[in-house]
Amino acid sequence: MSDHSEDISRELMVDGNAVAGLLQDVFGLEMTASPAECANCGQVNELGALLAFIQAPGAVLRCPACEEVILRIVETPDAIYVDARGAAHIRLERRPIR
């Protein structure tokens, strides 16, 4: 028996930049530089710096400090579900009107 104590989910983890296209599809903006505050520990990170798990039927973004879920996005044939209850806030920059 192996004494391998690593969390298997760490092997499946990528950074939040891996979901850049999905975030842009959902929010209509480039989001990887948008800061989000973790509702659990208060740390602020850009979405691209969050821990991303994309092997499920959707994407889960976790805080790199406390590993709590900040954002979940699931696409179905009929809808896109966004659960951001793990974020105290996500800051979206306004684009200047030209």
Secondary structure, DSSP 8 states (H G I E B T S, - for coil): -------HHHHTEEEGGGGHHHHHHHHSS--TT-EEEETTT--EEEGGGSEEE-SSSSEEEE-TTT--EEEEEEE-SS-EEEE-TTEEEE--------
